[in-house]
Amino acid sequence: MPEGPGGELRRIYTLDANEVVFGCREGLMGALRVMAGEGAKAVLMIATCVTDLIGEDMEGLISEMRRESDMRLSYVTLGQFKNFGSSVGTWKTAEALVAFMDAGTGAPPAAKKRANAIFIDPWRNKNDVVKYPLIVGALEARGVEVRKLTSGAGLAEYAAAPDAALNLALSELTQPMAARMQAEFGVPYAPLHNSYSVAQIDKTYADIAGLLEIEPISGQPTDGWRDMAAALEERAKKELAGVKYAMLAGNAALSVYLAGFGMEPLIVSIGDFHNEDAEQAKQLKALGYDPPVCRMMNIDYDMEVVRGLGADIIIGGIPDRIKGFRCVDELGDFFGVVGYERTAGMLSRIFNVLETGDIGDRMDMYGLAPRMY
């Protein structure tokens, strides 16, 4: 498909036999010069493994091209770009888009009231319309312009992103983009993706208000969810100590949060090793737990291992063939959800499963807080 849904052009550069042996640098640079001459403003190069096998220096090529053209260039491998089933594919591509951003001449004073919500569009629940966590609406109600950096955002929006006072990291998939923007442009980010406890969320929201120079983030709709989350945390302190669990949801930060109540992690399965996972593993050790933090590759064998662990509850999807476990098996509706509403929903679901074996009624994460359990 030579044209993408947003009107972007897609080109394919095919290596000939000579280039496979001796390299494709000159030919690829020639193709990029043609694209620059046709008015291309930014090019994301997606390379197959051949460039790695022949030792082509793609980063060096980009550096050389930047000396002769103001066209923005970035690079990922095809495996990273294509494999959406692997989280590294998403965050590597998101991180690569930082190369398209413009540092400009410094953020204008109005930027104090501007934030970027860095978000990957939902891919579950029958492709629902994009919904944002309540913090986004709360900021907009306080006069903050929130730029939504999703797959629907244009190149100009990404280019202007460094003029914001703050980035909202809404997922571990977009945290690497936020971290690189902080390193290259000095734009701080709020780690909403890893803030699970009420105390963590309180601090993160306070930091956000301070950086944006706005009134504290309180009142509806966030306070109803905060009250519920706080009540559920008090219950968790009394009832969850000693409960053994297997984390199959690929979420090391959630594992740390639950371990804080005295829940014992028997295994933590991650989809890919994210930069922050090592820190989460250290935090688990500091709490007195040292479970295997691993990626499950052989599902049949690995599920038998999980079966033998003796977990009281499994968090994350498991195959039908070992049903009977108490399992929080559906977490897709928490995708991109952060803040008190995620904490309240997650704890409610865990309690429901422990009591009844079922996750219970789904909560509307974007409406009023439901009744206390």
C-alpha positions in Angstrom: 0.0 0.0 0.0 2.0 3.0 -1.2 -0.2 5.5 0.7 -1.1 5.2 4.3 -4.4 6.2 6.0 -3.1 9.6 6.9 -1.8 10.3 3.4 1.8 9.4 4.2 3.8 7.8 1.4 5.4 4.4 1.9 8.4 3.4 -0.1 10.2 0.1 -0.4 13.9 -0.1 -1.0 15.0 -3.5 -2.2 18.7 -4.5 -1.9 20.3 -6.1 -4.9 22.8 -8.9 -4.7 25.8 -6.5 -4.6 24.4 -4.5 -1.7 23.6 -7.6 0.3 27.3 -8.4 0.2 29.0 -5.0 0.3 26.3 -2.8 2.0 23.5 -0.5 0.9 24.7 2.8 2.3 25.1 4.7 -0.9 22.0 3.4 -2.5 19.8 4.1 0.5 21.3 7.6 0.9 20.5 8.2 -2.8 16.9 7.1 -2.2 16.6 9.5 0.8 18.0 12.4 -1.3 15.2 11.7 -3.8 12.6 11.8 -1.1 14.0 15.0 0.4 13.9 16.5 -3.1 10.2 15.5 -3.3 9.5 17.5 -0.1 9.5 14.7 2.5 9.7 16.3 6.0 10.3 13.2 8.0 11.1 9.5 7.2 10.9 6.6 9.6 13.2 3.9 8.2 12.0 0.4 8.9 14.8 -2.1 8.2 14.8 -5.9 8.0 17.4 -8.0 9.7 19.6 -7.9 6.5 21.1 -4.5 7.5 22.2 -6.0 10.8 23.6 -9.1 9.2 25.7 -7.1 6.7 26.8 -4.6 9.5 25.2 -1.5 7.9 25.5 1.4 10.3 22.0 2.9 10.1 22.6 5.5 12.9 25.8 6.6 11.1 23.9 7.0 7.9 21.3 9.1 9.6 23.9 11.3 11.1 25.6 11.8 7.7 22.2 12.7 6.0 21.5 15.3 8.7 24.5 17.3 7.6 23.0 17.8 4.1 19.3 17.8 4.7 16.9 19.2 7.3 14.6 16.2 6.7 13.9 14.4 10.0 15.1 10.7 10.0 14.6 7.9 12.5 15.1 4.1 12.4 13.6 0.9 13.8 13.9 -2.7 12.8 11.0 -4.4 11.1 10.6 -6.8 14.0 10.2 -4.0 16.4 7.8 -2.1 14.2 5.7 -5.0 13.0 5.4 -7.2 16.1 2.6 -5.4 18.0 2.1 -8.6 20.0 5.4 -7.7 21.6 5.4 -4.6 23.8 9.0 -3.7 22.8 7.7 -3.3 19.2 5.4 -0.5 20.3 7.7 1.3 22.7 10.7 1.2 20.4 8.7 2.8 17.6 7.2 5.4 19.9 10.7 6.2 21.2 11.9 6.6 17.6 9.4 9.3 16.9 11.3 11.7 19.2 13.6 12.2 16.3 10.8 14.1 14.6 10.4 16.6 17.4 11.7 20.2 17.3 13.4 21.7 20.3 12.5 25.2 19.0 13.8 28.3 20.8 12.4 27.4 24.2 8.9 26.9 25.6 6.8 30.0 25.6 5.2 31.2 28.9 1.9 29.7 27.8 3.5 26.3 27.9 3.0 26.3 31.6 -0.6 25.4 30.9 0.2 22.8 28.2 0.8 19.0 28.7 1.2 16.1 26.3 -0.9 12.9 27.0 1.3 10.2 25.4 -1.0 7.4 24.6 -1.3 4.3 22.4 -4.8 3.9 21.0 -6.8 1.1 22.6 -6.7 -2.1 20.7 -9.2 -4.2 22.6 -12.9 -4.0 23.4 -14.0 -3.9 19.7 -11.9 -0.9 18.9 -13.8 1.5 21.2 -13.4 5.2 20.7 -10.3 6.5 22.5 -11.1 7.3 26.1 -8.6 9.0 28.4 -8.2 8.6 32.2 -10.0 11.1 34.4 -6.8 13.2 35.0 -6.9 14.4 31.4 -10.4 15.9 31.8 -9.5 17.3 35.2 -6.5 19.2 33.7 -8.6 20.5 30.8 -11.2 21.7 33.4 -8.4 23.8 35.0 -7.5 25.5 31.7 -4.6 23.2 30.7 -4.3 22.4 27.0 -3.7 18.7 26.7 -2.2 17.6 23.4 -3.1 14.0 22.6 -0.1 12.2 21.1 -1.8 9.1 19.7 -1.6 7.3 16.3 -4.1 9.9 15.1 -1.9 12.9 15.9 -0.2 14.6 12.9 3.5 15.1 12.3 3.1 18.8 13.3 1.8 17.8 16.7 4.7 15.5 17.4 7.1 18.1 16.1 5.7 20.7 18.5 5.6 18.3 21.5 8.7 19.7 23.3 6.9 23.0 23.9 4.9 21.5 26.7 5.6 21.9 30.4 4.9 18.2 31.1 4.3 14.8 29.6 1.7 12.4 31.0 3.1 8.9 30.6 -0.1 6.8 30.5 1.5 3.4 29.7 4.8 1.6 30.0 4.6 1.5 26.2 5.0 5.3 26.0 7.3 5.8 29.0 10.4 5.4 26.8 9.2 8.3 24.6 8.7 10.4 27.7 12.1 9.5 29.1 13.9 10.4 25.9 12.0 13.7 25.6 13.1 14.5 29.2 16.7 13.6 28.3 16.8 15.6 25.0 14.5 18.5 25.6 14.2 18.8 29.4 10.4 18.1 29.4 9.7 16.2 32.7 7.1 13.4 32.8 4.6 12.2 35.3 4.9 8.4 35.8 1.2 7.8 35.9 1.7 4.3 34.4 3.5 3.1 37.5 1.5 5.0 40.2 -0.8 2.5 41.8 -1.1 3.3 45.5 -3.3 6.2 46.6 -0.2 7.8 48.2 1.7 7.5 44.9 -1.2 8.9 42.9 -1.6 11.8 45.4 2.1 12.7 45.0 2.0 12.4 41.2 -1.1 14.6 41.0 0.5 17.1 43.3 3.7 17.2 41.2 1.5 17.7 38.0 -0.3 20.6 39.6 3.0 22.2 40.7 4.6 21.9 37.3 1.6 23.2 35.5 1.0 25.9 38.1 -2.6 25.1 38.7 -4.9 24.5 41.6 -4.7 21.0 43.3 -6.3 18.2 41.4 -9.3 17.4 43.6 -13.1 17.2 43.4 -15.3 15.3 41.0 -14.8 13.1 39.2 -11.4 12.1 40.8 -12.4 12.3 44.5 -15.1 9.6 44.2 -12.6 7.2 42.9 -10.0 8.2 45.4 -12.4 7.5 48.3 -13.1 4.1 46.9 -9.4 3.3 46.2 -8.5 4.3 49.8 -11.2 2.2 51.3 -10.1 -0.8 49.3 -6.5 -0.3 50.3 -7.5 -0.4 53.9 -9.3 -3.7 53.3 -6.3 -5.0 51.4 -4.0 -4.4 54.3 -6.3 -6.6 56.4 -7.1 -9.4 54.0 -4.5 -9.8 51.3 -1.4 -10.6 53.5 -0.2 -14.1 52.7 -2.2 -14.5 49.5 0.0 -16.2 46.9 -0.3 -15.0 43.3 1.1 -15.5 39.9 1.5 -12.4 37.8 0.9 -13.3 34.1 -0.2 -9.8 33.0 3.3 -8.6 32.2 3.1 -5.9 34.8 6.0 -5.7 37.3 4.9 -2.4 38.8 1.5 -4.0 39.8 3.4 -6.9 41.3 5.3 -4.4 43.6 2.1 -2.7 44.6 0.4 -6.0 45.5 3.5 -7.2 47.4 3.2 -4.1 49.5 0.1 -5.6 51.1 1.9 -8.8 51.9 0.8 -10.7 48.8 3.4 -13.2 47.8 4.4 -13.2 44.1 5.3 -16.7 42.9 6.3 -15.7 39.4 6.2 -12.5 37.4 5.8 -13.0 33.7 6.7 -10.0 31.4 6.0 -9.7 27.7 9.4 -8.1 27.0 12.1 -6.8 29.3 11.3 -3.1 29.7 13.9 -0.7 31.0 11.9 -0.2 34.2 11.5 -3.9 35.0 14.9 -4.2 36.6 14.0 -1.5 39.1 10.7 -3.2 39.9 12.5 -6.5 40.5 14.8 -4.7 43.0 11.8 -3.2 44.8 10.3 -6.7 45.1 13.5 -7.9 46.7 13.5 -5.0 49.1 10.0 -6.2 50.2 11.4 -9.6 50.8 10.3 -11.4 47.6 12.5 -12.9 44.9 10.2 -14.5 42.3 11.4 -15.5 38.8 10.9 -12.4 36.6 10.7 -14.0 33.1 9.1 -14.2 29.7 7.1 -17.3 29.1 7.8 -18.7 25.7 6.5 -22.3 25.7 2.9 -21.8 26.8 2.1 -25.5 27.3 5.0 -26.3 29.5 4.9 -22.9 31.3 1.3 -23.3 32.2 2.1 -26.6 33.8 4.7 -24.8 35.9 2.1 -22.2 36.9 -0.3 -25.0 37.8 2.3 -26.5 40.2 3.0 -23.2 42.0 0.0 -23.4 44.2 -1.2 -19.8 43.6 -4.3 -18.6 45.4 -5.0 -16.3 42.5 -3.6 -15.7 39.0 -3.6 -12.2 37.6 -3.6 -12.2 33.8 -5.0 -14.5 31.1 -4.6 -18.3 31.3 -5.7 -20.9 28.7 -9.1 -22.5 29.0 -7.5 -25.9 29.5 -6.5 -25.1 33.1 -9.7 -23.3 34.2 -10.6 -23.7 37.8 -8.0 -21.4 39.0 -9.2 -18.2 40.6 -8.1 -15.8 37.9 -8.3 -12.1 37.1 -8.3 -13.1 33.5 -9.3 -9.8 31.7 -7.2 -6.7 32.1 -7.7 -5.2 28.7 -10.2 -2.7 29.8 -7.5 -1.1 32.0 -5.4 -0.4 28.9 -4.4 3.3 29.1 -6.3 3.8 32.4 -4.4 5.3 35.3 -5.0 7.0 38.6 -7.5 6.2 41.4 -10.0 4.7 39.0 -7.5 2.0 37.9 -6.5 1.2 41.5 -10.2 0.9 42.6 -11.1 -1.2 39.7 -8.1 -3.5 40.0 -8.5 -4.1 43.8 -12.3 -4.6 43.4 -11.7 -7.2 40.7 -9.2 -9.1 42.9 -11.5 -9.2 45.9 -14.4 -10.4 43.7 -12.3 -13.2 42.3 -11.0 -14.3 45.7 -14.6 -14.4 47.0 -16.6 -15.7 44.1 -14.2 -16.9 41.4 -15.6 -14.3 39.1 -14.4 -10.8 38.2 -17.9 -9.4 38.7 -19.5 -6.5 37.0 -17.3 -4.4 34.8 -16.9 -0.8 36.1 -17.3 2.2 33.9 -13.9 3.8 34.4 -15.1 7.1 33.0 -18.3 7.6 34.9 -19.1 8.2 38.6 -17.4 5.9 41.1 -19.5 2.9 41.8 -20.6 1.9 45.3 -18.1 0.8 47.9 -17.6 -3.0 48.2 
